[in-house]
Amino acid sequence: MSTLLTIDDLKRQARRRVPKMFFDYADSGSWTEATYRANEEDFAKIKLRQRVLVDMTNRSLESTMIGEKVSMPIALAPTGLTGMQHADGEILAAQAAEEFGVPFTLSTMSICSIEDVAAATKKPFWFQLYVMRDRDFVASLIDRAKDAGCSALVLTLDLQILGQRHKDLRNGLSTPPKFTPKHVWQVATRPRWLVGMMGTRRRTFRNIACHAKGVTDLSSLAVWTAEQFDPRLSWKDVAWIKERWGGKLILKGILDPDDARMAAEAGADAIVVSNHGGRQLDGAPSSISVLPRVVEAVGDRVEVHFDGGIRSGQDVLKALCLGAKGTFIGRPFLYGLGAGGKDGVKLTLDILRKELDTTLALCGKRDITEVGKSLLYD
């Protein structure tokens, strides 16, 4: 993997190794994908100030996110079907994050369960919660996360209904894949992926199967999942979840300053400025374009994290300069996972670390916790 030097390199490798339906699931947005594209493109518009003749020695990327020490202010975002990019994907990604000293967030819609990841790791991870109509199941998810020692709950707010994702519909995406000629061909032409999948028993949504009422096989799971995302989700539910959880609560999916203020009033420990990777409301602004307004709206009342469009360490620095205290990466680590499993995720993190460190130095700073808008051109 010595020739894989950038996140784009990992993306190209993953495209060659992961069946099209699952690669497209990770690498797509909703409808026209305008917001998905804007998430990346708007970073390029932000220009960094290069400084010279300053002491660049003894640099540090260490920081904290919700009070937890991190080797750099980057967390692995919750991503559904991670275990379909590579066999046992959530376990491998969690182990890579643990070894690198950054948080890993497990999705409700993961292939490996909460218990699977807890058994394979030593450090507490974060758990992302989707709110379903079945509140008893939601309560059980929260309790299972507590029992597993998760140190934060990430509540996703922007998936009350599913955005229209054309690639998934055209690909006939399912987990595990259907045995149609098209799907069989996709799998057969990815032998490394296929061998890995044949060697694991984790091929469905293990947080849900055999845990939700009436879900006993793949057909009942598909019906249950399609019906369960709850359009009635409101701030009252946030209060109930916060009380039930009793620990650090992160609210993900904030784009509007008014919603950010309400999140702060709801007692969140952190909020994540995010448009779900451009996978929900197509036509919404990029995450980076609204970050300064959200930071201004909440001030010091709640920690602000950022998600959406990061493809380099420079992007991480730009988000931090605009007020984020931490960042989330989703697609970059999925590319790494698809390209090379656990080693690929570690390579993703190493690429971002090197780019972030070099950029910090060339901007004339030595401590990542001291960056701000002064490093950017107006």
C-alpha positions as CSV (number, residue, x, y, z in Angstrom):
1,M,0.0,0.0,0.0
2,S,3.1,2.3,-0.2
3,T,1.7,3.9,-3.4
4,L,-1.5,5.0,-1.6
5,L,-0.6,8.5,-0.6
6,T,-3.9,10.4,-0.6
7,I,-7.6,9.8,0.3
8,D,-8.3,9.8,-3.5
9,D,-5.8,7.0,-3.9
10,L,-7.7,4.9,-1.3
11,K,-11.0,5.7,-3.0
12,R,-9.7,4.4,-6.3
13,Q,-8.4,1.2,-4.6
14,A,-11.7,0.7,-2.8
15,R,-13.7,1.1,-6.0
16,R,-11.7,-1.8,-7.4
17,R,-12.2,-4.1,-4.4
18,V,-15.7,-3.4,-3.2
19,P,-18.9,-4.6,-5.0
20,K,-20.4,-1.7,-6.9
21,M,-23.7,-1.6,-4.8
22,F,-21.8,-1.2,-1.6
23,F,-19.2,1.2,-2.9
24,D,-22.0,3.4,-4.4
25,Y,-23.8,3.3,-1.0
26,A,-20.8,4.9,0.6
27,D,-19.9,7.2,-2.3
28,S,-23.2,8.9,-3.2
29,G,-25.6,11.5,-2.2
30,S,-29.3,12.1,-2.6
31,W,-31.2,13.2,-5.7
32,T,-28.9,15.3,-7.9
33,E,-26.0,15.0,-5.4
34,A,-25.5,18.8,-5.5
35,T,-25.0,19.0,-1.7
36,Y,-22.8,16.0,-1.7
37,R,-20.5,17.7,-4.2
38,A,-20.7,21.1,-2.4
39,N,-19.4,19.5,0.8
40,E,-16.0,18.9,-0.9
41,E,-16.0,21.8,-3.3
42,D,-16.6,24.5,-0.8
43,F,-13.5,23.6,1.2
44,A,-11.4,24.5,-1.9
45,K,-12.7,28.1,-1.7
46,I,-11.2,28.6,1.8
47,K,-7.6,29.8,1.5
48,L,-4.9,29.3,4.2
49,R,-2.3,31.9,5.2
50,Q,1.3,30.7,4.7
51,R,3.7,32.1,7.3
52,V,7.5,31.9,7.3
53,L,10.4,32.3,9.7
54,V,8.6,30.9,12.7
55,D,9.6,28.1,15.0
56,M,8.0,24.9,13.7
57,T,9.5,22.5,16.2
58,N,7.7,20.4,18.8
59,R,4.3,20.5,17.1
60,S,1.3,18.9,18.8
61,L,-2.0,17.6,17.3
62,E,-3.3,16.4,20.6
63,S,-6.6,17.8,21.7
64,T,-9.9,16.7,23.4
65,M,-13.4,15.9,22.2
66,I,-16.1,16.1,24.8
67,G,-13.4,15.9,27.4
68,E,-11.8,12.8,26.0
69,K,-8.1,13.0,25.0
70,V,-7.5,12.4,21.3
71,S,-4.2,12.1,19.3
72,M,-5.8,14.5,16.8
73,P,-9.2,16.1,16.6
74,I,-10.7,13.5,14.3
75,A,-13.3,10.9,15.0
76,L,-14.6,8.1,12.8
77,A,-18.2,9.0,12.0
78,P,-21.1,6.5,12.2
79,T,-21.6,4.9,8.9
80,G,-24.2,2.3,8.0
81,L,-23.3,-1.0,6.4
82,T,-19.6,-0.6,7.2
83,G,-19.3,-4.3,7.5
84,M,-20.2,-4.6,3.8
85,Q,-17.2,-2.5,2.7
86,H,-15.0,-5.2,4.2
87,A,-15.8,-8.3,6.3
88,D,-16.2,-7.4,10.0
89,G,-15.6,-3.7,9.0
90,E,-16.9,-2.1,12.2
91,I,-14.6,-4.2,14.3
92,L,-11.6,-3.5,12.2
93,A,-12.3,0.3,12.0
94,A,-12.8,0.4,15.8
95,Q,-9.5,-1.4,16.4
96,A,-7.7,1.0,14.0
97,A,-9.2,4.0,15.7
98,E,-8.3,2.6,19.2
99,E,-4.7,2.1,18.1
100,F,-4.5,5.6,16.6
101,G,-6.0,7.3,19.7
102,V,-9.2,8.7,18.1
103,P,-12.9,8.0,18.7
104,F,-14.8,5.4,16.8
105,T,-18.6,5.8,16.4
106,L,-20.7,2.7,15.8
107,S,-23.9,3.1,13.8
108,T,-27.3,1.7,14.7
109,M,-27.3,0.3,11.2
110,S,-24.0,-1.6,11.6
111,I,-23.3,-5.1,10.4
112,C,-21.3,-5.9,13.6
113,S,-23.3,-5.4,16.7
114,I,-22.5,-3.3,19.8
115,E,-21.5,-6.4,21.6
116,D,-19.3,-7.6,18.7
117,V,-17.3,-4.3,18.8
118,A,-17.1,-4.2,22.6
119,A,-15.7,-7.8,22.7
120,A,-13.0,-6.9,20.1
121,T,-11.8,-3.6,21.6
122,K,-10.4,-2.3,24.9
123,K,-11.2,1.4,24.8
124,P,-14.8,2.7,25.1
125,F,-16.3,3.7,21.7
126,W,-19.2,6.0,20.9
127,F,-22.6,4.7,19.8
128,Q,-24.9,6.4,17.3
129,L,-28.6,6.1,17.8
130,Y,-31.4,6.3,15.3
131,V,-34.8,6.8,16.8
132,M,-37.3,4.1,15.7
133,R,-41.1,4.0,16.2
134,D,-40.5,1.1,18.5
135,R,-39.5,3.0,21.6
136,D,-38.9,-0.2,23.6
137,F,-36.3,-1.2,21.0
138,V,-34.7,2.3,21.2
139,A,-34.5,2.0,25.0
140,S,-32.9,-1.4,24.7
141,L,-30.3,0.0,22.3
142,I,-29.4,2.7,24.8
143,D,-29.2,0.2,27.6
144,R,-27.0,-2.1,25.5
145,A,-24.7,0.8,24.7
146,K,-24.4,1.5,28.4
147,D,-23.7,-2.1,29.2
148,A,-21.0,-2.1,26.5
149,G,-19.3,0.8,28.2
150,C,-19.8,3.3,25.4
151,S,-18.6,6.7,26.5
152,A,-20.9,8.9,24.4
153,L,-24.2,8.6,22.6
154,V,-24.5,10.3,19.2
155,L,-28.1,11.0,18.4
156,T,-28.7,11.5,14.7
157,L,-31.5,14.1,14.1
158,D,-31.7,14.3,10.3
159,L,-33.0,10.9,9.3
160,Q,-36.7,11.0,10.3
161,I,-37.4,10.0,6.7
162,L,-34.9,8.6,4.2
163,G,-33.6,10.9,1.4
164,Q,-34.0,9.7,-2.1
165,R,-30.8,8.0,-3.0
166,H,-31.0,7.1,-6.7
167,K,-27.8,5.0,-6.9
168,D,-29.1,2.7,-4.1
169,L,-32.4,2.4,-5.8
170,R,-30.9,1.6,-9.2
171,N,-28.4,-0.9,-7.7
172,G,-31.2,-2.7,-5.8
173,L,-29.1,-2.4,-2.6
174,S,-29.8,-5.0,0.1
175,T,-27.9,-6.6,3.0
176,P,-26.8,-9.3,2.3
177,P,-26.9,-8.8,-1.5
178,K,-29.7,-10.5,-3.5
179,F,-28.8,-13.4,-5.8
180,T,-29.7,-11.7,-9.1
181,P,-27.3,-12.0,-12.1
182,K,-26.2,-8.4,-11.6
183,H,-25.4,-8.8,-8.0
184,V,-23.7,-12.2,-8.4
185,W,-21.5,-10.7,-11.0
186,Q,-20.5,-7.8,-8.8
187,V,-19.6,-10.1,-6.0
188,A,-17.8,-12.7,-8.2
189,T,-15.6,-10.0,-9.7
190,R,-14.4,-8.9,-6.2
191,P,-12.7,-12.1,-5.0
192,R,-10.9,-10.6,-2.0
193,W,-14.1,-9.1,-0.7
194,L,-16.0,-12.4,-1.3
195,V,-13.4,-14.5,0.5
196,G,-13.6,-12.2,3.5
197,M,-17.4,-12.3,3.6
198,M,-17.4,-16.1,3.4
199,G,-15.1,-16.2,6.4
200,T,-17.5,-14.2,8.7
201,R,-21.0,-14.8,10.1
202,R,-21.7,-11.1,10.2
203,R,-23.6,-10.2,7.1
204,T,-26.8,-8.5,8.3
205,F,-27.8,-5.7,10.7
206,R,-26.8,-7.4,14.0
207,N,-27.9,-4.5,16.2
208,I,-31.5,-5.2,15.0
209,A,-31.8,-8.9,14.1
210,C,-33.0,-11.0,17.0
211,H,-33.3,-7.9,19.1
212,A,-36.3,-6.1,17.7
213,K,-39.8,-7.6,18.1
214,G,-40.8,-9.8,15.3
215,V,-37.5,-9.7,13.5
216,T,-36.3,-13.3,13.1
217,D,-35.1,-13.5,9.5
218,L,-33.9,-11.3,6.6
219,S,-37.4,-10.7,5.1
220,S,-38.9,-9.6,8.4
221,L,-35.8,-7.4,9.0
222,A,-36.2,-5.6,5.7
223,V,-39.9,-4.9,6.4
224,W,-39.2,-3.7,9.9
225,T,-36.4,-1.4,8.9
226,A,-38.4,0.2,6.2
227,E,-41.2,1.0,8.6
228,Q,-39.3,2.1,11.6
229,F,-37.7,5.5,11.0
230,D,-39.9,7.8,13.0
231,P,-41.1,11.1,11.4
232,R,-42.5,12.1,14.8
233,L,-39.1,12.6,16.3
234,S,-39.0,15.9,18.3
235,W,-37.1,17.8,21.0
236,K,-39.3,16.0,23.6
237,D,-37.7,12.7,22.5
238,V,-34.2,14.3,23.0
239,A,-35.1,15.0,26.6
240,W,-36.2,11.4,27.2
241,I,-33.1,10.0,25.5
242,K,-30.8,12.2,27.5
243,E,-32.4,11.1,30.7
244,R,-32.4,7.4,29.7
245,W,-28.7,7.6,28.6
246,G,-27.4,9.6,31.5
247,G,-24.0,10.2,29.9
248,K,-22.3,12.4,27.3
249,L,-24.8,13.3,24.5
250,I,-23.8,14.5,21.0
251,L,-26.5,15.7,18.6
252,K,-25.7,15.2,15.0
253,G,-27.3,16.7,12.0
254,I,-27.4,20.5,12.8
255,L,-27.3,23.0,9.9
256,D,-29.4,25.9,11.2
257,P,-28.3,28.3,13.9
258,D,-31.8,28.2,15.5
259,D,-31.6,24.4,15.8
260,A,-28.1,24.8,17.2
261,R,-29.5,27.1,19.9
262,M,-32.2,24.6,20.7
263,A,-29.7,21.8,20.9
264,A,-27.7,23.8,23.5
265,E,-30.8,24.4,25.5
266,A,-31.6,20.7,25.4
267,G,-28.4,20.0,27.3
268,A,-26.3,18.5,24.5
269,D,-22.6,18.1,25.4
270,A,-21.7,18.6,21.7
271,I,-23.4,19.2,18.4
272,V,-22.2,18.0,14.9
273,V,-22.7,20.4,12.0
274,S,-23.7,17.9,9.3
275,N,-26.0,17.4,6.3
276,H,-25.6,13.6,6.5
277,G,-22.9,13.7,3.8
278,G,-25.3,15.1,1.3
279,R,-27.5,12.0,1.6
280,Q,-30.7,13.7,2.9
281,L,-31.8,17.1,1.8
282,D,-30.3,17.7,-1.6
283,G,-30.0,21.5,-2.1
284,A,-29.1,22.1,1.5
285,P,-25.9,24.1,2.0
286,S,-22.5,22.5,2.5
287,S,-21.6,21.8,6.1
288,I,-18.5,24.0,6.0
289,S,-20.4,27.0,4.7
290,V,-22.8,27.1,7.7
291,L,-20.2,26.2,10.4
292,P,-19.2,29.7,11.3
293,R,-22.9,30.8,11.8
294,V,-23.6,27.8,14.0
295,V,-20.5,28.4,16.1
296,E,-21.5,32.1,16.5
297,A,-25.0,31.0,17.5
298,V,-24.0,28.8,20.4
299,G,-20.8,30.4,21.6
300,D,-19.3,28.5,24.5
301,R,-22.6,26.9,25.5
302,V,-21.9,23.6,23.7
303,E,-18.9,22.1,21.9
304,V,-19.2,22.2,18.1
305,H,-18.0,19.3,15.9
306,F,-18.0,19.2,12.2
307,D,-18.8,16.5,9.6
308,G,-19.1,16.6,5.8
309,G,-16.6,16.7,2.9
310,I,-13.3,16.3,4.6
311,R,-10.8,14.7,2.2
312,S,-7.5,15.9,3.6
313,G,-5.7,17.1,6.7
314,Q,-6.0,20.6,5.2
315,D,-9.8,20.3,5.3
316,V,-9.6,19.3,9.0
317,L,-7.5,22.4,9.8
318,K,-9.9,24.7,7.9
319,A,-12.9,23.3,9.9
320,L,-11.0,23.9,13.2
321,C,-10.0,27.4,12.1
322,L,-13.7,28.2,11.6
323,G,-14.6,27.1,15.2
324,A,-15.0,23.3,15.2
325,K,-13.5,21.6,18.3
326,G,-13.4,18.3,16.5
327,T,-14.2,16.7,13.2
328,F,-15.7,13.5,11.9
329,I,-14.7,11.5,8.8
330,G,-17.0,9.0,7.2
331,R,-16.2,8.3,3.5
332,P,-12.4,8.6,4.0
333,F,-12.2,5.8,6.4
334,L,-14.6,3.7,4.4
335,Y,-12.3,4.1,1.4
336,G,-9.4,2.9,3.5
337,L,-11.4,0.0,4.9
338,G,-12.5,-1.1,1.4
339,A,-9.0,-0.7,0.1
340,G,-7.2,-2.6,2.8
341,G,-9.2,-3.5,5.9
342,K,-7.8,-2.4,9.2
343,D,-4.5,-1.4,7.7
344,G,-6.4,0.7,5.2
345,V,-8.2,2.6,8.0
346,K,-4.9,3.2,9.8
347,L,-3.4,4.5,6.6
348,T,-6.4,6.9,6.2
349,L,-5.7,8.3,9.6
350,D,-2.0,8.5,9.0
351,I,-2.5,10.3,5.7
352,L,-4.7,12.9,7.5
353,R,-2.3,13.2,10.4
354,K,0.6,13.9,8.1
355,E,-1.3,16.4,6.0
356,L,-2.7,18.2,9.1
357,D,0.7,18.3,10.8
358,T,2.5,19.7,7.7
359,T,-0.2,22.3,7.0
360,L,-0.2,23.4,10.7
361,A,3.6,24.0,10.4
362,L,3.4,25.9,7.1
363,C,0.7,28.2,8.6
364,G,3.1,29.0,11.4
365,K,1.5,27.2,14.3
366,R,2.7,24.4,16.6
367,D,-0.4,23.6,18.7
368,I,-3.6,22.5,17.0
369,T,-5.6,23.8,19.9
370,E,-4.5,27.4,19.2
371,V,-5.7,27.7,15.6
372,G,-8.4,30.1,14.6
373,K,-9.7,32.4,11.8
374,S,-6.3,34.3,11.7
375,L,-4.9,31.4,9.7
376,L,-7.5,32.0,6.9
377,Y,-7.8,34.7,4.3
378,D,-11.1,36.7,4.5
